[in-house]
Amino acid sequence: MTHLPYHRVDGPAAAPVLLLGPSLGTSLAVWDAQIPVLARHFRVVRWDLPGHGGSAAGLLPVGGTVGDLGRLALGVADAVGAGTFGYAGISLGGAVGAWVAAHHPERVSRLALVCSSARFGPPDGWRVRAAAARADGTGHLAYSAPARWFTPAYAEAAPPALHALLADQRRADPEAYARCCEALAEADLRADLALITAPTLVLAGREDVATPPADHARPLADGIRDAQLTEIPRAAHLANVERPDAVSTALLAHFAPPSASAATGTAVRRAVLGDEHVDRAIARTTPFTARFQDFITRYAWGEIWTGDTLDRRTRSSITLTALVAGGHQDELALHVRAALRNGLTPEEIAEVILQAAVYCGVPAANSAFAVADRVLTELGLGGPE
């Protein structure tokens, strides 16, 4: 039997290593939404908790601690040849990263703690859950997981990512799960926080009922010197699943090299406009246009489009209106496609253009409808009705 957790590597072999730690009850697939963004810039190494995903159940002994899980994570880093690495972890995975950063500060270059804590509440609740897992298995926990992990709106929508995570919960080994619960019961990293020297980002889901920000994220940020705290709106405990773009952007900005705004901007630009367009734009860049491309990547995409005040659907609606007003038809065609990617329907795009007709003029809207109809027809959507 291997003595290392199961792990998976994505991204360029020569890139800086970024370890991603999972939450209790999930597998490394909990990070799936972040991989397309992070693996462009890092050698991303995801690992499974004992008895979760592909990891052997016996990796955590009876009476095992968060420190024991931290040593397993260090073993994964050693296995991929990472002397130093960035580390981001969700919940229990975050506590593991905090322990490693406190006790092996020379190994962790930067740290992100996502919906995590230094002390996960009274130990009795974790012991009760451990006993239930041993007695009844982990399948029954899947029934209550959506309420612990997500906002009611997300849980009610029940997207595919939620079902995949519940399947991971059901497959978790009951004894290994119970031992992880007992490690959480005994975990108290509050005294360790002052030992962390790595630049740290604390990310919290504003609607997290499992680790409410005021009781868990704020003490982390207060206890770690110069730590930054960011709350993700409309997100609960698995914020990176519920609000993947917001979390990916925050992580990229924190872990990326000094050109963070450019790296973040490129990631967001690709997410909104698509790889094909961005690749063409990069290929057409000349010494004459290079500074302008850098400007729009850093400012428009790396700062404006990354803000959390407006969601991307709203930003797309505003952008469509502005392009109608300015008569920028080539850009309008591009952003009709972007609006679809950001979740607007053809009917909503038509409504935006109709609204623009009132304030920007009928001729401008007439041209815009022609452009939008052409794009939607090309995409097989039949154009707005």
URHUCOR-V371771 format. One record per pair of residues at least 12 apart in sequence whose ideal C-beta (glycine too) atoms are under 6 Angstrom apart, sorted by the first residue. I is the first residue (numbers start at 1). J is the second residue. Records with the same first field share a line. If there is no record, write none. Layout:
# URHUCOR-V371771
I: J + J
This chain:
# URHUCOR-V371771
1: 56
4: 75 + 79
5: 47 + 48 + 55 + 72 + 76
6: 48 + 53 + 54 + 55
7: 45 + 47 + 76
8: 28 + 46
9: 45
10: 35 + 39 + 44
11: 39 + 42 + 43 + 44
15: 42 + 43
16: 42
17: 43 + 45 + 82 + 85
18: 42 + 44 + 86 + 255
19: 45 + 85 + 87
20: 46 + 88
21: 89 + 93 + 96 + 97
22: 49 + 93
23: 90 + 91 + 92 + 93
24: 92 + 180
25: 169 + 172
26: 165 + 168
27: 48 + 52 + 53 + 168
28: 46 + 48 + 53
31: 46
33: 244
34: 248
37: 248 + 252 + 267
41: 256 + 263
45: 80
47: 76
49: 180
50: 176
51: 172 + 173 + 176
52: 172
57: 173 + 176
60: 179
64: 179 + 183
65: 183
66: 95 + 96 + 99 + 183 + 187
67: 99
69: 96
70: 96 + 99 + 100
73: 96 + 100
84: 107 + 109
86: 109 + 110 + 255
87: 108 + 111
88: 112 + 251
90: 114 + 115
91: 115 + 116
94: 113 + 114 + 116
95: 116 + 187
97: 111
98: 189
101: 196 + 198
102: 192 + 195 + 196
105: 197
108: 198
110: 198 + 199 + 255
111: 198 + 200
112: 201 + 251 + 254
113: 202 + 220
114: 203
115: 205 + 208 + 211 + 237 + 239
117: 211 + 216
118: 189 + 190 + 193 + 220
119: 188 + 190
120: 184
123: 185
126: 181 + 184 + 185
127: 185
129: 181
130: 178 + 181 + 182
133: 174 + 177 + 178
134: 174 + 178
137: 174
138: 172 + 174 + 177
139: 170
141: 169
142: 166 + 169 + 170
145: 169
148: 210
149: 237 + 238
150: 236 + 242
151: 207 + 236
154: 242
161: 241
193: 223 + 224
196: 224
200: 224 + 227
201: 228 + 254
202: 217 + 220 + 221 + 227 + 229
203: 230 + 250
204: 217 + 231
205: 232 + 235 + 236 + 237 + 239
206: 231 + 233
207: 236
208: 236 + 237
210: 237
213: 231
217: 229
230: 250
232: 246
246: 308
249: 264 + 306
252: 264 + 267
261: 298 + 302
262: 297 + 298
264: 302 + 306
265: 297 + 298 + 301 + 302
266: 297
268: 301 + 305 + 306
269: 301
272: 338
273: 338
312: 342
313: 342 + 343 + 344
316: 338 + 339 + 342 + 344
317: 352
319: 335
320: 335 + 352
321: 356
324: 356 + 360 + 364 + 368
325: 360
329: 371
332: 371
333: 371 + 375
336: 372 + 375
346: 376 + 381 + 384
349: 372 + 384
350: 384
353: 365 + 368 + 369
